Amino acid sequence: MTTARTATPSTARAINDRLALDLLLRQGPLTATELRTLTGLSRPTVADLLERLQHGGLVAIVGERGEERRGPNARLYGLRADRAHLAGVDVRAGGVTFTVADLTGRTVAGATLPIDPEDPAGPPPGYADRVLQALLAAAREAGAGDLHTVTVGAPGLVHPATGQLRPTSLPPHWHTDLVAVLRAGLTGEVILENEVNLAGIAEHRLGAVTDRDTFVLLWLGHGTGAAVMLDGRLRRGASGGTGEIGFLPVPGTGGLPGSLGCDGGFHTLAGSRAVCELARAHGVPVPDGAEDAAAAEAAVLAARAAGTAGEAFLDGLADRVALGATAVCVLLDPGCLVLGGETGRAGGRALADRVAARLAALSPLPTEVRPSATGGGAVLSGAVLTASDAVCRDLFGGP
């Protein structure tokens, strides 16, 4: 049971309101009796806050719940889901996917606008405006009106103070142009976050590490990256570069990375191109010329399905992943590592167990390795969660 804190009358009301709203957000509609039980507040206090929240347009009576007692059914109070709408946007080399959600986080609309990731010219002219118009149209069709907050997940360094995106060598520069168009064309707040950080938030709140406040998500996709969660806080670093593990110097690459490019770093061993090349070397089928994240994912799935015939490839992949993972673990001692991204997700428990065994041999620090549990929508889920948190801070008050 959560108990409200003692404070001045006005502060106490704000604390109690936020407590009730958070419960309604997490658990869905509740009766007044259930709110009293969960908060420890008195009957008059709960009645007062419910009246206040209804008057403020945040809470409404959404139904009734029968109880084993005489008299009328108990009223159910729920958040006004249409009070505000938000969106999450996932920006990748292969295009943009977005989700529009209501105040409760329920998806009400969404779309994907693909592009050719192998086209050196990038997306066609006007692509950023197309994304903006598609997002606005989806919101209108869902009856959302103006979007209160939009969170965009993109590759690159997002400066924690300015919120500006500085691409590394790997992402195409059209990402920065897209963010600028969204910020200019949307009336609500646009939050920019590194896409791997958003995936880490999703794993913490919904996925593989809901039971831990300290862990590292190792992202293995088109590129490589890491989200670092320590004591329940996402760590970004002085310039937003925490987790840029693609630049980590590791043995076996034949060179060293530089400030302008991560070739020669961990990316050269574990990015999608390297995974596809390793698969071909072990006889695992990969389409000719394919080296994107989807091809790497397909190769790992094919190796797992092949049984003993695919074990040599999985062993070799685990050897490579463990080099980057060991460096992270001996520096941060997170106790838990999650393998995400297309390659990590496809590897599942088979890859996670192999990496764990190699970590145990390379590092004196005990580290559990888990596969991602958020599916292919980790970045979008993290974006929606981040936008929802911002909306709740604005509407509910508090931190």
C-alpha positions as CSV (number, residue, x, y, z in Angstrom):
1,M,0.0,0.0,0.0
2,T,1.3,3.5,-0.9
3,T,0.6,6.2,1.7
4,A,0.5,9.9,0.9
5,R,3.0,12.2,2.6
6,T,2.2,14.9,5.2
7,A,2.4,18.4,3.8
8,T,0.6,21.8,3.7
9,P,-3.1,21.5,2.6
10,S,-2.4,22.7,-1.0
11,T,0.7,20.5,-1.4
12,A,-1.1,17.5,0.1
13,R,-3.9,17.9,-2.3
14,A,-1.4,18.0,-5.2
15,I,0.4,14.9,-3.9
16,N,-2.9,13.0,-3.4
17,D,-4.1,13.9,-6.8
18,R,-0.9,12.7,-8.4
19,L,-1.0,9.5,-6.4
20,A,-4.5,8.7,-7.6
21,L,-3.8,9.6,-11.2
22,D,-0.7,7.5,-11.3
23,L,-2.7,4.5,-10.0
24,L,-5.4,5.1,-12.6
25,L,-2.8,5.3,-15.3
26,R,-1.0,2.1,-14.2
27,Q,-4.0,-0.1,-13.1
28,G,-6.9,1.3,-15.1
29,P,-10.3,2.2,-13.8
30,L,-10.8,1.8,-10.0
31,T,-13.6,2.3,-7.5
32,A,-13.4,4.9,-4.7
33,T,-13.0,2.0,-2.3
34,E,-10.1,0.6,-4.3
35,L,-8.5,4.0,-4.4
36,R,-8.8,4.3,-0.6
37,T,-7.2,0.9,-0.1
38,L,-4.3,1.5,-2.5
39,T,-3.6,5.0,-1.2
40,G,-4.4,4.8,2.5
41,L,-6.4,8.0,2.2
42,S,-9.6,8.6,4.1
43,R,-13.1,8.3,2.5
44,P,-13.7,12.2,2.5
45,T,-10.2,12.8,1.0
46,V,-10.8,10.3,-1.8
47,A,-14.3,11.7,-2.5
48,D,-12.8,15.3,-2.6
49,L,-10.0,14.4,-5.0
50,L,-12.3,12.5,-7.3
51,E,-14.6,15.5,-7.5
52,R,-11.7,17.8,-8.1
53,L,-10.2,15.6,-10.8
54,Q,-13.5,15.2,-12.6
55,H,-14.0,19.0,-12.5
56,G,-10.5,19.4,-14.0
57,G,-11.3,17.0,-16.9
58,L,-8.8,14.4,-16.0
59,V,-11.1,11.7,-14.6
60,A,-14.6,10.5,-15.5
61,I,-17.0,7.8,-14.4
62,V,-16.4,5.0,-16.9
63,G,-18.7,2.3,-15.7
64,E,-19.8,0.3,-12.6
65,R,-18.4,-2.7,-10.8
66,G,-20.7,-5.1,-8.9
67,E,-19.7,-5.9,-5.4
68,E,-20.9,-8.6,-2.9
69,R,-22.9,-6.2,-0.9
70,R,-26.4,-4.7,-0.8
71,G,-27.0,-1.5,-2.6
72,P,-26.0,0.0,-5.9
73,N,-23.0,-1.0,-7.9
74,A,-19.8,0.9,-7.2
75,R,-18.8,3.6,-9.8
76,L,-15.6,3.1,-11.7
77,Y,-13.4,6.1,-12.2
78,G,-10.9,6.2,-15.0
79,L,-8.6,8.6,-16.7
80,R,-10.1,10.7,-19.6
81,A,-8.1,9.0,-22.3
82,D,-8.9,11.7,-24.8
83,R,-7.6,14.5,-22.5
84,A,-4.3,14.5,-24.4
85,H,-2.7,12.5,-27.2
86,L,0.9,11.8,-27.8
87,A,3.1,10.1,-30.4
88,G,6.3,8.0,-30.6
89,V,8.5,8.2,-33.7
90,D,11.1,5.6,-34.6
91,V,13.7,6.9,-37.2
92,R,15.8,4.2,-38.9
93,A,18.0,3.9,-42.0
94,G,15.0,2.1,-43.6
95,G,12.4,4.7,-42.9
96,V,10.2,6.1,-40.2
97,T,7.5,4.4,-38.1
98,F,5.2,6.2,-35.7
99,T,2.5,5.5,-33.2
100,V,-0.2,7.9,-32.0
101,A,-1.5,7.1,-28.5
102,D,-4.0,8.5,-26.0
103,L,-3.4,9.5,-22.4
104,T,-3.4,5.9,-21.2
105,G,-0.8,4.8,-23.8
106,R,-3.4,3.0,-25.9
107,T,-2.4,3.0,-29.6
108,V,-5.0,4.8,-31.7
109,A,-3.2,5.2,-35.0
110,G,0.2,4.6,-36.7
111,A,2.0,4.2,-40.0
112,T,5.3,3.3,-41.6
113,L,7.0,5.3,-44.3
114,P,9.8,3.1,-45.8
115,I,12.7,4.2,-47.8
116,D,15.6,2.3,-49.5
117,P,18.4,2.1,-46.8
118,E,20.9,1.3,-49.5
119,D,20.2,4.4,-51.6
120,P,23.3,6.7,-51.0
121,A,21.1,9.7,-51.8
122,G,18.9,9.0,-48.8
123,P,15.1,9.5,-48.9
124,P,13.4,11.2,-51.8
125,P,12.9,15.0,-51.8
126,G,10.1,16.1,-49.5
127,Y,10.3,13.0,-47.4
128,A,10.4,14.9,-44.1
129,D,7.3,16.8,-45.0
130,R,5.6,13.5,-45.9
131,V,6.3,12.2,-42.5
132,L,5.0,15.3,-40.8
133,Q,1.8,15.3,-42.8
134,A,1.2,11.6,-42.2
135,L,1.6,12.1,-38.5
136,L,-0.8,15.0,-38.5
137,A,-3.3,13.1,-40.6
138,A,-3.2,10.0,-38.4
139,A,-3.8,12.2,-35.3
140,R,-6.8,13.9,-37.0
141,E,-8.3,10.6,-38.1
142,A,-8.0,9.2,-34.6
143,G,-9.8,12.3,-33.2
144,A,-6.6,13.4,-31.4
145,G,-6.4,16.9,-32.7
146,D,-3.1,18.5,-31.6
147,L,-0.5,16.2,-30.2
148,H,0.6,17.2,-26.8
149,T,4.0,15.6,-26.9
150,V,6.0,13.7,-29.5
151,T,9.1,11.7,-28.7
152,V,11.5,10.9,-31.6
153,G,14.0,8.1,-31.4
154,A,17.0,8.4,-33.8
155,P,20.5,7.2,-34.1
156,G,23.3,9.6,-33.1
157,L,24.3,11.7,-30.2
158,V,21.5,13.7,-28.6
159,H,23.0,16.4,-26.4
160,P,21.4,16.2,-23.0
161,A,21.4,20.0,-22.5
162,T,20.4,21.3,-25.9
163,G,18.4,18.3,-27.2
164,Q,20.2,18.6,-30.6
165,L,21.1,15.6,-32.7
166,R,24.6,15.2,-33.9
167,P,24.9,12.1,-36.1
168,T,27.9,9.9,-35.9
169,S,29.4,8.5,-39.1
170,L,26.9,5.7,-39.3
171,P,23.5,7.4,-39.5
172,P,22.6,9.4,-42.6
173,H,22.3,13.1,-42.0
174,W,18.7,13.3,-43.2
175,H,17.7,12.4,-39.6
176,T,18.6,15.9,-38.4
177,D,16.5,17.5,-41.2
178,L,13.5,15.4,-40.2
179,V,13.7,16.4,-36.6
180,A,13.9,20.1,-37.6
181,V,10.8,19.7,-39.8
182,L,8.8,18.0,-37.0
183,R,9.8,20.6,-34.5
184,A,8.7,23.4,-36.8
185,G,5.5,21.7,-37.9
186,L,4.1,20.4,-34.6
187,T,2.5,22.6,-31.9
188,G,3.4,20.3,-29.0
189,E,6.7,19.5,-27.5
190,V,9.1,17.3,-29.5
191,I,11.5,15.3,-27.4
192,L,14.5,13.9,-29.1
193,E,16.3,10.8,-27.7
194,N,18.8,8.3,-28.9
195,E,16.9,5.2,-30.2
196,V,18.9,2.7,-28.1
197,N,18.2,4.7,-25.0
198,L,14.4,4.4,-25.7
199,A,14.8,0.7,-26.2
200,G,16.5,0.5,-22.8
201,I,13.5,2.4,-21.2
202,A,11.1,-0.1,-22.8
203,E,13.1,-3.1,-21.5
204,H,13.1,-1.6,-18.0
205,R,9.4,-0.7,-17.9
206,L,7.9,-3.5,-20.1
207,G,10.5,-6.0,-21.1
208,A,13.4,-8.2,-19.9
209,V,14.5,-6.2,-16.8
210,T,11.4,-5.0,-15.0
211,D,13.0,-6.5,-11.9
212,R,16.2,-4.5,-12.1
213,D,17.2,-0.9,-11.8
214,T,20.8,-1.4,-13.0
215,F,21.5,-3.1,-16.4
216,V,23.0,-2.5,-19.8
217,L,21.1,-3.0,-23.1
218,L,23.5,-4.0,-25.8
219,W,22.0,-3.2,-29.2
220,L,23.0,-5.4,-32.1
221,G,21.3,-4.2,-35.3
222,H,22.4,-2.3,-38.4
223,G,24.9,-0.7,-36.0
224,T,25.8,-1.3,-32.4
225,G,25.1,0.7,-29.3
226,A,24.2,0.5,-25.6
227,A,21.7,1.9,-23.2
228,V,23.1,2.3,-19.7
229,M,20.6,2.2,-16.8
230,L,22.2,2.7,-13.3
231,D,20.1,2.9,-10.2
232,G,17.0,3.4,-12.2
233,R,18.4,6.4,-14.1
234,L,19.3,6.4,-17.8
235,R,22.9,7.7,-18.2
236,R,23.6,9.9,-21.2
237,G,27.0,11.3,-20.5
238,A,28.3,14.9,-20.9
239,S,27.6,15.0,-24.7
240,G,25.0,12.3,-25.0
241,G,27.6,9.7,-26.0
242,T,27.2,7.1,-23.3
243,G,26.8,3.7,-25.0
244,E,28.4,4.5,-28.4
245,I,30.0,1.1,-28.2
246,G,30.5,0.9,-32.0
247,F,33.6,3.0,-31.5
248,L,35.1,0.7,-28.9
249,P,38.5,-0.6,-30.0
250,V,38.5,-4.4,-29.9
251,P,40.8,-7.1,-31.3
252,G,40.1,-8.8,-34.6
253,T,39.1,-5.9,-36.7
254,G,42.4,-5.2,-38.4
255,G,42.3,-1.5,-37.5
256,L,41.2,1.2,-35.1
257,P,38.1,3.4,-35.1
258,G,38.5,7.2,-35.5
259,S,36.7,10.3,-34.5
260,L,35.0,10.4,-37.9
261,G,34.0,6.7,-38.2
262,C,33.6,3.5,-36.2
263,D,35.1,1.2,-38.8
264,G,37.7,-0.8,-36.9
265,G,35.7,-0.7,-33.7
266,F,33.2,-3.1,-32.2
267,H,30.8,-2.1,-35.0
268,T,33.1,-3.9,-37.5
269,L,32.7,-7.1,-35.6
270,A,29.0,-7.0,-34.6
271,G,27.2,-4.7,-37.0
272,S,24.7,-6.2,-39.5
273,R,27.3,-6.3,-42.3
274,A,29.7,-8.2,-40.2
275,V,27.0,-10.6,-39.0
276,C,26.0,-11.4,-42.6
277,E,29.7,-11.9,-43.6
278,L,30.2,-14.3,-40.7
279,A,27.0,-16.2,-41.6
280,R,28.2,-16.7,-45.2
281,A,31.6,-17.9,-43.9
282,H,29.8,-20.6,-41.9
283,G,27.4,-21.6,-44.7
284,V,24.4,-20.0,-43.2
285,P,22.1,-18.7,-46.1
286,V,22.1,-14.9,-46.6
287,P,20.7,-13.3,-49.8
288,D,23.4,-12.1,-52.2
289,G,24.3,-8.5,-51.4
290,A,22.1,-8.3,-48.3
291,E,23.8,-6.9,-45.3
292,D,21.2,-4.8,-43.4
293,A,19.7,-5.5,-40.0
294,A,16.8,-7.6,-41.5
295,A,19.3,-9.9,-43.3
296,A,21.4,-10.3,-40.2
297,E,18.2,-11.2,-38.2
298,A,17.2,-13.7,-40.8
299,A,20.7,-15.3,-40.7
300,V,20.6,-15.7,-37.0
301,L,17.1,-17.2,-37.1
302,A,18.2,-19.6,-39.9
303,A,21.2,-20.7,-37.8
304,R,19.0,-21.4,-34.8
305,A,16.6,-23.4,-36.9
306,A,19.5,-25.4,-38.4
307,G,20.3,-27.0,-35.1
308,T,23.9,-28.4,-34.9
309,A,24.6,-27.1,-38.4
310,G,24.2,-23.5,-37.2
311,E,26.1,-23.8,-33.9
312,A,29.5,-22.9,-35.3
313,F,28.1,-19.6,-36.5
314,L,26.3,-18.8,-33.2
315,D,29.5,-19.7,-31.3
316,G,31.5,-17.3,-33.5
317,L,28.9,-14.6,-33.1
318,A,28.9,-15.0,-29.4
319,D,32.7,-14.7,-29.4
320,R,32.4,-11.3,-31.1
321,V,29.6,-10.0,-28.9
322,A,31.4,-11.0,-25.8
323,L,34.4,-8.7,-26.6
324,G,32.2,-5.6,-26.5
325,A,30.1,-7.0,-23.6
326,T,33.1,-7.7,-21.5
327,A,34.4,-4.1,-21.8
328,V,31.1,-2.7,-20.8
329,C,30.7,-5.1,-17.8
330,V,34.2,-4.7,-16.3
331,L,33.8,-0.9,-16.5
332,L,30.2,-0.6,-15.2
333,D,29.5,-3.9,-13.4
334,P,25.8,-3.8,-14.3
335,G,25.1,-7.3,-13.2
336,C,22.8,-7.8,-16.1
337,L,23.1,-7.5,-19.8
338,V,20.2,-7.5,-22.3
339,L,20.9,-8.4,-25.9
340,G,18.6,-6.3,-28.1
341,G,18.3,-5.1,-31.7
342,E,17.5,-7.3,-34.6
343,T,20.5,-9.6,-34.1
344,G,20.2,-9.9,-30.3
345,R,16.5,-10.4,-30.4
346,A,16.8,-13.1,-33.1
347,G,19.6,-14.9,-31.1
348,G,17.3,-15.3,-28.1
349,R,18.3,-17.5,-25.3
350,A,20.7,-19.5,-27.6
351,L,22.9,-16.5,-28.1
352,A,22.4,-15.0,-24.6
353,D,23.6,-18.2,-23.0
354,R,26.7,-18.4,-25.2
355,V,27.6,-14.8,-24.5
356,A,27.1,-15.4,-20.7
357,A,29.5,-18.4,-20.8
358,R,32.2,-16.3,-22.5
359,L,31.6,-13.4,-20.1
360,A,32.1,-15.7,-17.2
361,A,35.5,-16.8,-18.7
362,L,36.6,-13.2,-19.5
363,S,35.4,-11.2,-16.5
364,P,35.5,-11.8,-12.7
365,L,32.2,-9.9,-12.4
366,P,29.1,-12.0,-12.4
367,T,26.8,-10.9,-15.2
368,E,23.5,-12.3,-16.2
369,V,22.7,-12.2,-19.9
370,R,19.1,-12.0,-21.0
371,P,17.5,-11.7,-24.5
372,S,15.3,-8.8,-25.3
373,A,11.6,-9.2,-24.3
374,T,10.1,-6.2,-26.1
375,G,9.9,-7.6,-29.6
376,G,10.6,-5.4,-32.7
377,G,8.8,-2.4,-31.3
378,A,11.2,-1.6,-28.5
379,V,12.1,1.9,-29.7
380,L,8.5,2.9,-30.4
381,S,7.4,1.5,-27.0
382,G,10.2,3.6,-25.3
383,A,9.2,6.7,-27.2
384,V,5.5,6.4,-26.2
385,L,6.5,5.8,-22.6
386,T,8.8,8.9,-22.6
387,A,6.1,11.0,-24.2
388,S,3.5,9.7,-21.8
389,D,5.8,10.6,-18.8
390,A,6.1,14.2,-20.2
391,V,2.3,14.5,-20.6
392,C,1.7,13.2,-17.1
393,R,4.2,15.7,-15.6
394,D,2.4,18.5,-17.4
395,L,-1.2,17.5,-16.7
396,F,-0.7,15.8,-13.3
397,G,2.0,17.9,-11.8
398,G,5.0,16.7,-9.9
399,P,8.4,15.4,-11.1
